[in-house]
Amino acid sequence: MNPEDLVTAVKEAFGQYPEDVLGPIKMADEGFGWLREILITIQREVEGENFALRVAKLAAAGAYLADDIGSYCGAEHETMRQKLQESGVI
């Protein structure tokens, strides 16, 4: 299949150009990275305070989830980008 047909197939499948299909995944990857940093900062701010145990645990859980989901989204973004590059679509 030639690259023009692949672009058409992606547009038909996703309703967007290939670069636009990858945009939300890249945004999620970056956003989860920012969220992780925010939650780690909250966690560090409350460490050492007796009343803050629950806040520290929530911040740690949020940081873990953000890191895990961010890693997943980042890997998916790279996989999709590589497949599109290998096929000559982008």
Residue frames as a rotation matrix with the C-alpha (Angstrom) as fourth column:
MET 1
0.587 0.810 0.000 0.00
0.810 -0.587 0.000 0.00
0.000 0.000 -1.000 0.00
ASN 2
-0.261 -0.709 0.655 1.45
0.651 -0.630 -0.423 3.37
0.713 0.316 0.626 -0.94
PRO 3
-0.846 -0.187 -0.499 1.68
0.524 -0.468 -0.712 6.27
-0.101 -0.864 0.494 1.57
GLU 4
-0.807 0.587 0.060 -1.19
-0.538 -0.774 0.334 8.23
0.242 0.237 0.941 0.00
ASP 5
-0.039 0.793 -0.608 -3.52
-0.124 0.600 0.791 5.24
0.992 0.106 0.075 0.38
LEU 6
-0.364 -0.173 -0.915 -2.35
0.811 0.425 -0.403 4.84
0.458 -0.889 -0.014 3.99
VAL 7
-0.996 0.044 -0.074 -3.09
-0.006 -0.896 -0.444 8.50
-0.085 -0.442 0.893 4.75
THR 8
-0.414 0.899 -0.142 -6.54
-0.653 -0.185 0.734 8.00
0.634 0.397 0.664 3.24
ALA 9
-0.037 0.375 -0.926 -7.05
0.344 0.875 0.341 4.86
0.938 -0.306 -0.161 5.33
VAL 10
-0.716 -0.272 -0.643 -6.05
0.693 -0.163 -0.702 6.66
0.086 -0.948 0.306 8.53
LYS 11
-0.905 0.423 0.042 -8.31
-0.422 -0.906 0.013 9.59
0.044 -0.006 0.999 7.67
GLU 12
-0.138 0.889 -0.436 -11.18
-0.443 0.338 0.830 7.16
0.886 0.308 0.347 7.05
ALA 13
-0.121 0.035 -0.992 -10.44
0.618 0.784 -0.048 5.17
0.776 -0.619 -0.117 10.21
PHE 14
-0.467 -0.212 -0.859 -9.86
0.869 -0.288 -0.401 8.11
-0.163 -0.934 0.318 12.56
GLY 15
0.629 0.733 0.260 -11.48
0.773 -0.624 -0.109 11.02
0.082 0.269 -0.960 10.74
GLN 16
0.816 -0.458 -0.354 -8.20
-0.263 -0.838 0.477 12.93
-0.515 -0.296 -0.804 11.06
TYR 17
0.547 -0.757 -0.357 -4.79
-0.496 0.050 -0.867 13.23
0.674 0.651 -0.348 9.46
PRO 18
0.414 -0.417 -0.810 -2.19
0.526 0.835 -0.161 10.87
0.743 -0.360 0.565 10.96
GLU 19
-0.665 -0.716 0.214 -0.37
0.271 -0.498 -0.824 13.66
0.696 -0.490 0.525 12.83
ASP 20
-0.317 0.645 0.695 -3.67
-0.759 -0.612 0.221 14.77
0.568 -0.458 0.684 14.39
VAL 21
0.618 0.506 -0.602 -4.47
-0.108 0.813 0.572 11.22
0.779 -0.288 0.557 15.51
LEU 22
-0.015 -0.748 -0.663 -1.26
0.745 0.434 -0.506 11.19
0.667 -0.502 0.551 17.55
GLY 23
-0.342 -0.172 0.924 -1.84
-0.154 -0.959 -0.236 14.63
0.927 -0.224 0.302 19.10
PRO 24
0.567 0.634 0.526 -4.07
-0.606 -0.112 0.788 13.61
0.558 -0.766 0.320 22.02
ILE 25
0.812 -0.330 -0.481 -1.74
0.488 0.837 0.249 10.79
0.320 -0.437 0.841 23.01
LYS 26
-0.256 -0.941 0.220 1.24
0.644 -0.336 -0.688 13.14
0.721 -0.035 0.692 23.05
MET 27
-0.133 0.287 0.948 -0.76
-0.470 -0.861 0.195 15.69
0.873 -0.419 0.250 25.06
ALA 28
0.878 0.478 -0.021 -1.76
-0.240 0.478 0.845 13.01
0.414 -0.736 0.535 27.58
ASP 29
0.398 -0.827 -0.397 1.87
0.775 0.534 -0.337 11.92
0.490 -0.174 0.854 27.88
GLU 30
-0.520 -0.609 0.599 2.97
0.251 -0.779 -0.574 15.47
0.816 -0.148 0.558 28.67
GLY 31
0.127 0.692 0.710 -0.01
-0.585 -0.526 0.617 16.17
0.801 -0.494 0.338 30.93
PHE 32
0.894 0.171 -0.415 0.55
0.171 0.724 0.669 13.09
0.415 -0.669 0.617 33.05
GLY 33
-0.070 -0.984 -0.166 4.18
0.801 0.044 -0.598 14.11
0.595 -0.175 0.784 33.45
TRP 34
-0.502 -0.042 0.864 3.11
-0.231 -0.956 -0.180 17.52
0.834 -0.289 0.470 34.74
LEU 35
0.571 0.793 0.212 0.50
-0.488 0.120 0.865 15.92
0.660 -0.598 0.456 37.03
ARG 36
0.566 -0.446 -0.693 3.13
0.633 0.774 0.019 13.57
0.528 -0.450 0.721 38.43
GLU 37
-0.514 -0.829 0.220 5.41
0.516 -0.504 -0.693 16.49
0.686 -0.242 0.686 39.28
ILE 38
-0.180 0.550 0.816 2.56
-0.568 -0.735 0.371 18.40
0.803 -0.396 0.444 40.96
LEU 39
0.802 0.569 -0.182 1.59
-0.222 0.566 0.794 15.40
0.555 -0.596 0.580 43.06
ILE 40
0.214 -0.815 -0.539 5.18
0.799 0.463 -0.383 14.66
0.561 -0.349 0.751 44.05
THR 41
-0.610 -0.409 0.679 5.55
0.049 -0.875 -0.482 18.29
0.791 -0.261 0.554 45.13
ILE 42
0.305 0.795 0.525 2.39
-0.661 -0.221 0.718 18.03
0.686 -0.565 0.458 47.25
GLN 43
0.778 -0.038 -0.627 3.70
0.320 0.883 0.343 14.81
0.541 -0.468 0.699 48.77
ARG 44
-0.220 -0.961 -0.166 7.04
0.746 -0.056 -0.664 16.40
0.629 -0.270 0.729 49.68
GLU 45
-0.410 0.125 0.904 5.34
-0.307 -0.952 -0.008 19.49
0.859 -0.280 0.428 51.12
VAL 46
0.498 0.749 0.437 3.28
-0.688 0.035 0.725 17.46
0.528 -0.662 0.533 53.59
GLU 47
0.293 -0.448 -0.844 5.93
0.384 0.864 -0.325 14.95
0.875 -0.229 0.426 54.66
GLY 48
-0.734 -0.651 -0.191 6.72
0.381 -0.163 -0.910 15.15
0.562 -0.741 0.368 58.33
GLU 49
-0.595 0.622 0.509 3.31
-0.762 -0.638 -0.111 16.47
0.256 -0.454 0.853 59.38
ASN 50
-0.909 0.247 0.336 1.21
0.006 0.813 -0.582 14.11
-0.417 -0.527 -0.741 61.51
PHE 51
-0.043 0.991 -0.128 -2.16
-0.151 -0.133 -0.980 15.37
-0.988 -0.023 0.155 60.22
ALA 52
0.103 0.025 -0.994 -1.07
-0.919 -0.380 -0.105 15.06
-0.381 0.925 -0.016 56.62
LEU 53
-0.601 -0.413 0.684 -0.80
-0.226 0.909 0.351 11.27
-0.767 0.057 -0.640 56.35
ARG 54
0.232 0.777 0.585 -3.94
0.499 0.420 -0.758 10.96
-0.835 0.468 -0.290 54.22
VAL 55
0.821 0.025 -0.571 -2.87
-0.380 -0.722 -0.578 13.79
-0.427 0.691 -0.583 51.92
ALA 56
-0.193 -0.973 -0.126 0.57
-0.848 0.100 0.521 12.23
-0.494 0.207 -0.844 51.53
LYS 57
-0.486 0.065 0.872 -0.96
0.172 0.985 0.022 8.84
-0.857 0.161 -0.490 50.64
LEU 58
0.627 0.763 0.156 -3.31
0.362 -0.109 -0.926 10.41
-0.690 0.637 -0.344 48.11
ALA 59
0.582 -0.494 -0.645 -0.48
-0.723 -0.678 -0.133 12.37
-0.372 0.544 -0.752 46.54
ALA 60
-0.504 -0.797 0.334 1.65
-0.567 0.597 0.567 9.22
-0.651 0.096 -0.753 46.35
ALA 61
-0.125 0.550 0.826 -1.21
0.480 0.762 -0.435 7.28
-0.868 0.342 -0.359 44.74
GLY 62
0.839 0.457 -0.296 -1.85
0.021 -0.571 -0.821 10.09
-0.544 0.682 -0.488 42.25
ALA 63
0.173 -0.868 -0.466 1.84
-0.883 -0.346 0.318 10.31
-0.437 0.356 -0.826 41.38
TYR 64
-0.570 -0.350 0.744 1.98
-0.120 0.931 0.346 6.54
-0.813 0.107 -0.572 40.84
LEU 65
0.283 0.780 0.558 -1.09
0.570 0.331 -0.752 6.57
-0.771 0.531 -0.351 38.59
ALA 66
0.811 -0.006 -0.585 0.13
-0.360 -0.794 -0.490 9.58
-0.462 0.608 -0.646 36.63
ASP 67
-0.205 -0.971 -0.123 3.53
-0.806 0.096 0.584 7.96
-0.555 0.219 -0.802 36.11
ASP 68
-0.504 0.052 0.862 2.04
0.188 0.981 0.051 4.62
-0.843 0.188 -0.505 35.08
ILE 69
0.540 0.786 0.301 -0.55
0.532 -0.041 -0.846 6.07
-0.652 0.617 -0.440 32.70
GLY 70
0.641 -0.382 -0.665 1.96
-0.579 -0.810 -0.093 8.56
-0.504 0.444 -0.741 31.34
SER 71
-0.478 -0.846 0.236 4.41
-0.513 0.487 0.707 5.77
-0.713 0.217 -0.666 30.59
TYR 72
-0.196 0.510 0.838 1.68
0.566 0.756 -0.328 3.81
-0.801 0.410 -0.437 28.84
CYS 73
0.813 0.554 -0.180 0.57
0.217 -0.575 -0.789 6.80
-0.541 0.602 -0.588 26.77
GLY 74
0.281 -0.802 -0.527 4.16
-0.757 -0.523 0.392 7.64
-0.590 0.289 -0.754 25.90
ALA 75
-0.618 -0.503 0.605 4.83
-0.112 0.817 0.565 4.10
-0.778 0.281 -0.561 24.74
GLU 76
0.173 0.778 0.604 1.62
0.691 0.341 -0.637 4.03
-0.701 0.528 -0.479 22.69
HIS 77
0.782 0.063 -0.620 2.48
-0.256 -0.874 -0.412 7.37
-0.568 0.481 -0.668 21.11
GLU 78
-0.174 -0.951 -0.256 5.93
-0.758 -0.037 0.651 6.14
-0.629 0.307 -0.714 20.12
THR 79
-0.530 0.033 0.847 4.59
0.285 0.948 0.141 2.84
-0.799 0.317 -0.512 18.75
MET 80
0.526 0.811 0.256 1.92
0.576 -0.118 -0.809 4.55
-0.626 0.573 -0.529 16.65
ARG 81
0.631 -0.361 -0.687 4.39
-0.535 -0.843 -0.048 7.20
-0.562 0.398 -0.725 15.42
GLN 82
-0.460 -0.867 0.190 6.93
-0.489 0.426 0.761 4.54
-0.741 0.257 -0.620 14.41
LYS 83
-0.239 0.451 0.860 4.30
0.607 0.760 -0.231 2.53
-0.758 0.467 -0.455 12.53
LEU 84
0.813 0.566 -0.137 3.18
0.285 -0.592 -0.754 5.62
-0.508 0.574 -0.642 10.65
GLN 85
0.319 -0.779 -0.540 6.78
-0.745 -0.558 0.366 6.60
-0.587 0.285 -0.758 9.88
GLU 86
-0.538 -0.553 0.636 7.68
-0.122 0.798 0.590 3.09
-0.834 0.240 -0.497 8.71
SER 87
0.047 0.644 0.764 4.74
0.797 0.437 -0.417 3.08
-0.602 0.628 -0.493 6.35
GLY 88
-0.763 -0.462 0.452 5.71
0.644 -0.604 0.469 6.53
0.057 0.649 0.759 5.03
VAL 89
0.286 0.945 0.157 2.53
0.879 -0.324 0.349 8.21
0.381 0.039 -0.924 6.25
ILE 90
0.999 -0.015 -0.050 4.39
0.008 -0.906 0.423 10.79
-0.052 -0.423 -0.905 8.36
